[in-house]
Amino acid sequence: MLMEYKRFETELVVRPDDIDMNNHVHGSRYFDYVLYARFDQMGRCYGMPMDEFLKKGWNWYQKTFHIEFKRALNIAERVIVRTWLESFEKSDVKVGFQILKKETRKLAAEGYFISTMIDVKTGRAEVIPGHIIKQYAQFIE
C-alpha cells in the first residue's frame, strides 16, 4: 500500500527582483519559492518549525532538486506553492511540489527535492529520529 501525505499550500507574490532578462521569473527563484514554502509549512502545518531542528543541532542540506517548467510566472503574479512528503530513507526525506498560478490554478512548475538531515557541528548526515518520522506520519491520508 502506497502512503500519501497531506498536501500543504503557501501563497507568494512574484517580486520585481525575481524577474530575469526575459521578463519572467528566473529559474533559480522557483527553488527559493519551494524552500520558503517548506520553511513556512514546517511550523504552520506540521507543528515542527525549523527553530526546533536548529535547537537540537540539526539542519537540512538540499541534496537533489528536480524541476519541470510548464508556464512562465510574471511580475506581481500570485502563486501557490504546494508541497507534500513522498518518502523517508535513513537521513533523507523526499518532498514533492507544484507551483501554480493562483488566478487560474494552472501548473507553472512541478518536481521534487531530497533533503538530508545533517548534524550542524559535524556537517555529516544524521539518521532522521523516529519521533520526527512519527510526527510527520500523522499527515498520511
C-alpha positions, -999 to 999 in steps of 0.1 A, spaced: 0 0 0 14 34 -11 12 60 16 2 95 6 8 125 27 -14 156 30 -5 185 7 0 219 21 0 253 3 18 286 8 9 317 -12 36 340 -26 37 370 -49 64 374 -76 86 403 -67 104 426 -92 138 412 -83 126 377 -92 124 387 -129 151 379 -154 161 395 -187 134 375 -205 108 394 -183 96 364 -163 107 346 -131 143 334 -133 146 296 -129 166 298 -97 137 316 -79 115 286 -82 138 268 -59 137 297 -35 99 297 -36 98 260 -27 122 263 2 103 293 15 71 273 14 87 244 33 100 267 59 65 282 63 48 249 64 72 232 88 58 254 116 24 263 104 13 230 91 35 203 106 39 218 141 77 214 138 93 248 130 128 250 117 139 266 150 133 232 168 156 214 144 183 241 149 180 240 187 187 202 185 218 209 163 202 196 131 197 213 97 187 202 62 210 200 33 194 202 -2 209 171 -19 188 170 -51 164 194 -68 144 184 -99 120 207 -116 100 207 -148 89 241 -160 54 243 -175 44 280 -177 62 313 -171 55 333 -140 54 371 -143 59 401 -121 32 407 -93 16 374 -101 3 354 -71 14 318 -69 6 289 -48 34 265 -37 20 231 -28 43 206 -12 40 171 3 62 144 18 69 115 -5 92 92 15 119 89 42 151 69 38 176 69 67 188 106 67 169 117 36 134 130 30 119 133 -5 94 162 -9 72 167 -40 60 201 -51 39 220 -75 39 258 -82 5 270 -95 -7 303 -109 -32 314 -82 -57 330 -105 -61 301 -130 -47 272 -109 -27 262 -139 6 244 -132 37 266 -137 62 240 -124 65 207 -106 91 184 -93 107 171 -61 137 176 -39 156 154 -15 169 169 18 194 152 40 193 158 78 227 169 90 244 175 123 253 212 124 285 206 143 300 179 121 282 187 88 276 149 84 243 132 76 222 122 106 196 94 107 162 111 110 150 102 145 119 80 148 99 107 167 102 131 138 90 105 113 62 97 137 53 134 139 50 135 101 31 102 99 1 119 113 -3 136 80 -7 104 60 -41 105 42 
